[in-house]
Amino acid sequence: MDELSSRRLRNVIVVLTEQRNVLQAGGLTFASHLVDLAIMQVRLSSNEISEHELCELSDAVSVSLVAGDRD
């Protein structure tokens, strides 16, 4: 990804974050969660994180959380 595209995506994240905060302040939690998902997708795209890498991270976090519950 070139620098211009990367900068644009970072700007999109800033705007989405502002909008999420407005939604949360208005008590629209479901809508704010949807915007959170959009932010996550843009971050994944901008950092070129594959779906496979995300699944591996999710699995590792899940295992860690389950192990922590057993303690």
C-alpha distances in whole Angstrom, upper triangle without the diagonal:
4,7,8,6,7,10,11,10,12,15,15,16,19,20,21,22,25,26,26,28,30,31,32,34,36,36,34,33,32,30,28,27,25,23,23,21,19,18,17,15,13,13,12,9,8,9,8,12,14,17,19,18,19,22,23,23,25,27,28,28,31,33,33,34,36,38,38,40,42,43
4,6,6,6,9,10,11,13,15,16,17,19,20,21,23,25,26,27,29,31,32,33,35,37,38,35,34,34,31,30,29,27,25,25,24,21,20,20,18,15,15,15,12,10,12,12,15,18,21,23,22,22,26,26,26,28,31,31,31,34,36,35,37,39,41,41,43,45,46
4,6,5,6,9,10,11,12,14,15,17,19,20,21,23,25,26,27,29,30,32,33,35,36,34,34,33,31,29,29,27,24,24,24,21,19,20,18,15,15,16,13,10,12,13,17,19,22,25,23,23,27,28,26,28,31,31,31,34,36,35,37,40,41,40,43,45,46
4,5,5,6,9,10,11,12,14,16,17,18,20,21,23,24,26,28,29,30,32,33,35,33,32,32,29,28,28,26,23,23,23,20,18,20,18,15,15,17,14,11,14,15,18,21,24,26,25,25,28,29,28,30,33,33,33,35,38,37,38,41,42,42,44,47,47
4,5,5,6,9,10,11,12,14,15,16,18,20,21,22,25,26,27,28,30,32,33,31,30,29,27,25,25,23,20,21,20,17,16,17,15,11,12,14,10,8,11,12,15,18,20,23,22,22,25,27,25,27,30,31,30,33,35,35,36,38,40,40,42,44,45
4,5,5,6,9,10,11,13,15,15,17,19,20,21,23,25,26,27,29,31,32,30,29,28,26,24,24,22,19,19,19,16,14,15,14,10,10,12,9,6,9,10,13,16,19,21,20,20,23,24,23,25,28,28,27,30,32,32,33,36,37,37,39,42,42
4,5,5,6,9,10,11,13,14,15,17,19,20,21,23,25,26,27,29,31,29,28,28,26,23,24,23,19,19,20,17,15,16,16,12,12,14,12,9,12,14,17,20,22,25,23,22,26,27,25,27,30,30,29,32,35,34,34,38,39,38,40,43,43
4,5,5,6,9,10,11,12,14,16,17,18,20,21,23,24,26,27,29,27,27,26,23,22,22,21,17,18,18,15,13,15,14,10,12,14,12,9,13,14,17,20,22,25,23,23,26,28,26,27,31,31,30,32,35,35,35,38,40,39,41,44,44
4,5,5,6,9,10,10,12,14,15,16,18,20,21,22,24,26,27,25,24,23,21,19,19,18,15,15,15,12,10,11,11,7,8,10,8,6,10,12,14,17,18,21,20,19,22,24,22,23,27,27,26,29,31,31,31,34,36,35,37,40,41
4,5,5,6,9,10,11,13,14,15,17,19,20,21,23,25,26,24,23,23,21,19,19,18,15,14,15,13,10,12,12,8,8,11,11,8,10,13,15,18,20,23,21,19,23,24,22,23,27,27,26,28,31,30,30,34,35,34,36,39,39
4,5,5,6,9,10,11,13,14,16,17,19,20,21,23,25,23,23,23,20,18,19,18,15,15,16,13,11,14,14,10,11,14,13,11,14,16,18,21,23,26,24,23,26,28,26,26,30,30,29,31,34,33,33,36,38,37,38,42,42
4,5,5,6,8,10,11,12,14,15,16,18,20,21,23,21,20,20,17,15,16,15,11,12,13,10,8,11,11,8,10,13,12,10,14,16,17,20,21,24,23,21,24,26,24,25,28,29,27,29,32,32,31,35,37,36,37,40,41
4,5,5,6,9,10,10,12,14,15,16,18,20,21,19,18,18,16,14,14,13,10,10,11,9,6,9,10,7,8,11,11,10,12,15,16,18,19,22,21,19,22,24,21,22,25,26,24,26,29,28,28,31,33,32,33,37,37
4,6,5,6,9,10,11,13,14,15,17,19,20,19,19,19,17,14,16,15,12,12,14,12,9,12,13,11,11,15,15,13,15,18,19,22,23,26,24,22,25,27,24,25,28,28,26,29,32,30,30,33,35,34,35,38,39
4,5,5,6,9,10,11,12,14,15,17,19,17,18,18,15,13,15,14,10,12,14,11,10,13,14,12,13,16,16,15,18,20,21,24,24,27,26,24,27,29,26,26,30,31,28,30,34,33,32,35,37,36,37,40,41
4,5,5,6,9,10,10,12,14,15,17,15,14,15,12,10,11,10,7,8,10,8,7,10,11,10,11,14,15,14,17,19,19,21,22,25,24,21,24,26,24,23,27,28,26,27,31,30,29,32,34,33,34,37,38
4,5,5,6,9,10,10,12,14,15,14,14,15,12,9,11,11,8,8,11,10,7,11,13,11,12,15,16,15,17,20,20,22,22,25,24,21,24,26,23,23,26,27,24,26,29,28,27,30,32,31,32,35,36
4,5,5,6,9,10,11,13,15,14,14,16,13,10,13,14,10,11,14,13,11,14,16,15,15,19,19,18,20,23,24,26,26,29,28,25,28,30,27,26,30,30,28,29,33,31,30,33,35,34,34,38,38
4,5,5,6,9,10,11,13,11,12,13,10,8,11,11,8,10,13,11,11,14,16,15,16,19,20,19,22,24,24,26,26,29,28,25,27,30,27,26,30,31,28,29,33,32,30,33,36,34,35,38,39
4,5,5,6,9,10,11,9,9,10,8,5,8,9,6,7,10,10,9,12,14,14,15,18,19,19,21,23,23,25,24,27,26,23,25,27,25,23,27,28,25,26,30,29,27,30,32,31,31,35,35
4,5,5,6,9,10,10,10,12,11,7,11,12,10,10,14,14,12,15,18,17,17,20,22,21,23,26,25,27,27,30,28,25,27,29,26,25,29,29,26,27,31,30,28,31,33,31,31,35,35
4,5,5,6,9,9,10,13,10,8,12,13,11,12,16,15,15,18,20,19,20,23,24,24,26,28,28,30,29,32,31,28,30,32,30,28,32,33,29,30,34,33,31,34,36,34,34,38,39
4,5,5,6,5,7,9,7,6,9,10,9,11,14,14,14,17,19,19,20,22,24,24,26,28,27,29,28,31,30,27,28,31,28,27,30,31,28,29,32,32,29,32,35,33,33,36,37
4,5,5,5,6,9,8,6,9,11,10,11,14,15,15,17,19,20,20,23,24,25,26,28,27,29,28,31,30,26,28,30,27,25,29,29,26,27,30,29,27,29,32,30,30,33,34
4,5,8,9,12,11,10,13,15,14,14,18,18,18,20,23,23,23,26,27,27,29,31,30,32,31,34,33,29,31,33,31,29,32,33,29,30,33,32,30,32,35,33,32,36,36
4,6,8,11,10,10,13,15,14,15,18,19,19,21,23,24,25,27,29,29,31,33,32,34,32,35,34,31,32,35,32,30,34,34,31,32,35,34,32,34,37,35,34,38,38
4,6,9,9,9,11,14,14,15,17,19,19,21,23,24,25,27,29,29,31,33,31,33,31,34,33,30,31,33,31,28,31,32,29,29,33,32,29,31,34,32,31,35,36
4,6,6,6,9,10,11,12,15,16,17,19,20,21,23,25,26,27,29,30,29,30,28,31,31,27,28,31,29,26,30,31,28,28,31,31,28,30,33,32,31,35,36
4,5,5,6,9,10,10,12,14,15,16,18,20,21,22,24,25,27,28,27,28,26,29,28,24,25,28,26,23,26,27,24,24,28,27,25,27,30,28,27,31,32
4,5,5,6,9,10,11,13,14,15,17,19,20,21,23,25,26,27,25,26,24,27,27,23,24,26,25,22,25,27,24,23,27,27,24,26,30,28,27,31,33
4,5,5,6,9,10,11,13,14,16,17,19,20,21,23,24,26,25,25,24,27,27,23,24,27,25,23,26,28,25,25,29,29,27,29,32,31,30,34,35
4,5,5,6,9,10,10,12,14,15,16,18,20,21,22,24,23,24,23,26,25,22,23,26,23,21,25,26,23,24,27,27,25,27,30,29,28,32,33
4,5,5,6,9,10,10,12,14,15,16,18,20,21,22,21,22,20,23,22,18,20,22,20,18,21,23,20,20,24,24,22,24,27,26,25,29,30
4,5,5,6,9,10,11,13,14,15,17,19,20,21,20,20,19,22,22,18,20,23,21,19,22,24,22,22,26,26,24,26,29,28,28,32,33
4,5,5,6,9,10,11,12,14,15,16,18,20,19,20,19,22,22,19,20,23,21,20,23,25,22,23,27,27,25,28,30,29,30,33,34
4,5,5,6,9,10,10,12,14,15,16,18,17,18,17,20,19,16,18,20,18,17,20,21,19,20,23,23,22,24,27,26,26,30,31
4,5,5,6,9,10,10,12,14,15,16,15,16,14,17,17,13,15,18,16,15,18,20,18,19,22,23,21,24,26,26,26,30,31
4,5,5,6,9,10,11,12,14,15,15,16,15,18,18,15,17,20,19,18,21,23,21,22,25,26,25,27,30,29,30,33,35
4,5,5,6,9,10,10,12,14,14,15,15,18,17,15,17,20,18,17,21,22,20,21,25,24,24,27,29,28,29,32,33
4,5,5,6,9,10,11,12,11,12,12,15,14,11,14,16,14,13,17,18,16,18,21,21,21,24,26,25,26,29,31
4,5,5,6,9,10,10,10,11,10,14,13,11,14,16,15,15,18,20,18,20,23,23,23,26,28,28,29,32,33
4,5,5,6,8,10,10,12,13,16,15,13,16,19,17,17,21,22,21,23,26,26,26,29,31,30,32,35,36
4,5,5,6,8,8,11,12,15,13,12,15,17,15,16,19,20,18,21,24,23,23,26,28,28,29,32,33
4,6,5,6,5,7,9,11,10,9,12,14,12,13,17,18,17,19,22,22,23,25,27,27,29,31,32
4,5,5,6,8,10,13,12,12,15,17,16,17,20,21,21,23,25,26,26,29,31,31,32,35,36
4,5,8,11,13,16,14,14,17,19,17,19,22,22,22,24,27,27,27,30,32,32,34,36,37
4,6,9,12,14,12,12,15,16,15,17,20,20,19,22,24,24,25,28,29,29,31,34,34
4,6,10,11,10,11,14,15,14,16,19,19,20,22,24,25,26,28,30,30,32,34,35
4,7,8,6,7,10,11,11,13,15,16,16,19,21,21,22,25,26,27,29,31,32
4,5,5,6,9,10,11,12,14,16,17,18,20,21,23,24,26,27,29,31,32
4,5,5,6,9,10,10,12,14,15,16,18,20,21,22,24,26,27,29,31
4,5,5,6,9,10,11,12,14,15,17,18,20,21,23,24,26,27,29
4,5,5,6,9,10,11,12,14,15,17,18,20,21,23,25,26,28
4,5,5,6,9,10,11,12,14,15,16,18,20,21,22,25,26
4,5,5,6,9,10,10,12,14,15,16,18,20,21,23,25
4,5,5,6,9,10,11,12,14,15,17,18,20,22,23
4,5,5,6,9,10,11,12,14,15,16,18,20,22
4,5,5,6,9,10,10,12,14,15,16,19,20
4,5,5,6,9,10,11,12,14,15,17,19
4,5,5,6,9,10,11,12,14,16,17
4,5,5,6,9,10,10,12,14,16
4,5,5,6,9,10,11,13,15
4,5,5,6,9,10,11,13
4,6,5,6,9,10,11
4,5,5,6,9,10
4,5,5,7,9
4,5,5,7
4,5,5
4,6
4
